[in-house]
């Protein structure tokens, strides 16, 4: 069994949480035992991007030629795992036109060499299409998460290498046949920071994708860095348009290092603002 996951399930059941998202920081005892644990649990699970973390760490990025092949192998493993367990959605990050080392994740990356924007975009889209066709065989839908651009990672005088992070991306993709049907995980913490860094409208960004958002990652921050702070009433005022997202199925609380009491308070706040929270 996976003791950390068992503990998470126990806490979630006590406070009325129906679904747990598993991400890279959750410890596990290997993929085979993990599958057994998840299949035998009464809890519903979602799998996000880099979970279960491999023994040899790497940056999972389908927007750069140096990492796309290994990333696809890892993603396909996760798709098969979701299909085996019966998890209907697997969420993952949009690609990056840079190749950061693991030590730079969450840190300044603006000094890195960027491949041409069009090359990164084409690689990301072509790979996403192939992965979605693969996922169809396992009855799994992929959810694409918006990237975050902090002020420390702003690339001057060029398009940002962080794909799906700004309105320019949405505008240039609005007639793309794949993107029109792609499903989305909207991270509102990422959106708050990116809109501040790149100077675009949060409301317009949400309006352009509202019909395709299936899941939300919910946290707050100061608009400068994605710090995963607790939600407040002001959070829901800023992101008021979320209430009109008709196809939203999951809202995942993505807040760091808070007590069980604080989690319960956060859930009450969320439930006061959304009719369906899982």
Secondary structure, 3 states (H helix, E strand, C coil): CCHHHHHHHHHHHHCCCCEEEECCCCCCCCHHHHHHHHHHCCCEEEEECCCCCCCCCCCCCCCCCCCHHHHHHHHHHHHHHHHHHCCCEEEEECCECCCCCHHHCCCCCCCCCCCCHHHHHHHHHHHHHHHHHHHHCCCCEEEEECCCCCHHHCCCCCCCCECCCCHHHHHHHCCCCCHHHCEEEEEHHHHHHHHHHHCCCHHHHHHHHHHHEEEEEECECCCCCCCCECCCHHHHHHCHHHHHCCCCCEEEECCCCCCHHHHHHHHHHHHHHCCCCC
